[in-house]
């Protein structure tokens, strides 16, 4: 009973993670004068001075912690914890990357990461890349385990599609950021890469919750 209760808590953490992430990006983006979700990366919100920047960076780190909790719960709930740990470990690394990218955050307009780079800016880019990459490729490894579990088999194709949908814009974003940038749609490309992962986390967490409430 205690184990099942813990799994419920881990499921709830996974449900909260995408809600908090969407709330941070949408609400703080609306509050920032001149900010465009189409053109501006999410990291810019972490470089805002005052309480809004603190809220975004703290919230981003909290989302990372929630993703780590979700990863632990997902591992325990698929095949009763038996199978490859690569997928859950990648989710955990993605969560750690989010925590550290919130700690090592951009300055105003992310000039310390994109123009006049300094140590904090470089660390932010490194951890943001780690978070995005690990989260995006984790579904490919989770997919293999889902097919072997009758309770999760129907979620395997969705998980595979999520991995594909997350990686295409994600790869485009990081390649263009390092080479020829497209500032007119840079924010849109970045969001397209991560939004599928957060929706997937929410869907999988709801499934975990349903399994553990039986």
N, C-alpha and C positions, 0 to 999 in steps of 0.2 A: 504493500500500500504506500509506504514512504517513497519507494522508487518511482511508482506511478505518479505520485504527487509532485516529485521533483521534475519529472518529464513534462507535467502540465506547466510548471513554472518556466521551463526552458522553451516550451511551445509559445507561451505568452510573450516571452522575450523576443522571439522571432516575429510575432505579430506586431509588436510595438516598433521594431526596428524600421520597417518601411514607412509606417505612419509618421514617425519622428523625422525621418529623412525627408520625406515629401513636405512635411510641415516647415522644416527649417529652410529648405531651398525656396519654396513658393512664398511663404510669408515674409522672410527676410529679404527676398528678392523684390517683393512688392514695396517694402518699406524703404529700400535704398533708392534715392533719387537717380534717375538716369540709367538704372540697371536694366539690362535686357537679357532674358533667358535665351534668346536666339544668338546673341553675339558674345556674351560674357560667360566665362567658365565659372563653375561653382566655387572654386578656390578664391575668387575675388571677394566673395562674401566674408571670408575669413580674414581679409586684410582691412576690413572696415574698422575705423577707430571707434572707441567707446563700447557700450554695452552690447550692441548688435554683433560686433565681431567676436566678443567673448562668448556670447550665446551660441553663435554658429560653431566656433571651434570646440567649445565644451560639448555641444550637442553632437558634433561629428564624432568625437571620442566616445561618447555614450553609445552612439549607434554601433561603433566598432565593438564595444563590450557586448552589446545585445546580439550581434552577429556571431561572436564567439560562443555565446550561450546557445544560440540556435544550432551552431555546428555540432556542439557536444550532444544536444538533444537529438539531432537528426541521425548522428552516428549510432546512438543507443537504440533508436526506434526502427532502423532498417536492419532486417535479418537479426534482430536482437543483439545488435552490436558486432555481428560477425561479418567479415568481409574487408575489402581494401579500405585503409584509413586515409588514402591520398586525397579523396574529395573533401572530407571533413577537415583535414589538415590545411588544405588550400583555403577553405572558408575561414579557418582560424587565422591564417596568415593575412587574409584580406581584412579581417577585423582588426588585427594588430596594425596593419598599414593605415587604416582609417584613424585609429587612436593616435598614432605618431604623426600623421599628416595634420591632425588637429592641433597637436602640440607644436610641431614645426610648421607654422602657418605662414601664408603670404603676408607681405606688407601691402600698403595701398596700391591697388591695381596690379598686384603680383609682380612688381618690377624686380624684386629680389630673386624671383624664380625665372623670369623670362628675359629681362634686360640687363640690369646691373646685378648679376647673380652674387649672392653671398652664401655662407654655410647653411643658414636656416632655409633659404630659398631652395638650394640644391637638395637638402634633406626632405623638404616638402615634396618636391617633384619625384624624388626616389620613392618615398613612402606612398604617395598618391598613385604612382605607377604600379607599385607592388600590390596595393589594394585592388586597383582596377583589374590587373592581370589575373591575380589569384581568384578573385570572385568570378571573373568571366569564364575561366577554364574549369572551375570546380564542377559545374553541371555535367561535363563529359565523363568525369569519374564517378559521380553520384549515379548517373544514368545506368552504368553497368551493374551497380548493386540493386537498383530498383527493380530491374527485370527479374531478379531472383526471389523477390519477396511478393507473395500474393496480395498483401495489403497495400503495396506501393506500385504494383506492376502497371496500373493504368496511368501512373504519373511519369512513366519512363520516357515516352515520346515527347511529352510536354517539356521535360527537363532537357532532353537533347535539343529541341528547337530553341529553348531559352539560351543554351550555350552558343548556338549558331548566331542567334539574333543579337546577343551581347557582344560577341567577338568581332563581327564585321565592322560596326561603327567604332568599337574600341580601338581596333588596329588602325583604322583610318585616322582617328583622332591623334594617336600618339605619333604616327608617321608624319602627319601634316604639322604637328606641333614642333617636331624636330627638323622639318625641312621647309616646305612651302606652306605657310599658314593660310587659312581661310577665315579671317576674322568675322566676316558677315554671317557665318553659320557655325562658328567654333563652339559656342555654347550648346547649340542644338545637337551637334555630333556627339559631344561629351555626354549629354543627358541620354541620348539614344542608346549609348553603350551600357549605362548603369541602370536605367529604369526597368529593363526586362529582368535583371537580377533581383531587384528589390520586390518586384511583383511576385517573382518566383519564390522568394523567401517567405512572403506573406502567405502564398497559397500552400506551400509545404508546411508551414507552421500551423495553419488551420487544419490540415490533414493530421498532423501530429497530435493536436489537441483533441480531435475527434477520436483518434485511436485510443488515447489515454483516458478518455472520459467513459469508455465502455465498461 
